Amino acid sequence: MPAKEATDVRPSERRRPMNFSRPADDLVRRAARRAVRGGKASFPSQASFLRAVVGAVRAEDPRAALGGVRLRRLVVGLPGVRISVRYSERPGRPPPSECPVCGSDLVPIRNRTLSGDTIVLGQRCERCDYWSHTHRRMPVRYSFSRAVSTPRRTRGAG
Ligand SMILES: [Zn+2]
């Protein structure tokens, strides 16, 4: 049973329409890392992750407004946060012109044939794991969890 939050700001509530602030990138990233480290370490959808992050951000900035696309672009590649993406292929449609996950440029995936020519097999993102072959491959669901990473210590401890 989902609890209704008193601080929930809906677009239809237009009491103070301009009274939002855009939280700093760092604040959002910190809140995202904390969200996946907390008791509920896995979020099955972007909406549920967004709710948790917005709640944490508003603890520091009660007027903070944040959308799912901005949140996703800020946490792609962020250490400690793992994004899993489920895709759907759309045959007959060309690949997208920019990465649908993080908005970065796409670069061609090339392969060399036996005769020495190169052929383009598809597109991949410069920044994240997204790729698309000749069919358009689009994200349909995101989930967010804690990244299981090997500890990287740059300072020699022991
Ligand atoms: Zn990307």
Residues whose N, C-alpha, C, O or C-beta is under 5 A from the ligand:
A	BS01	ZN	C99 V101 C102 G103 S104 C125 R127 C128 Y130
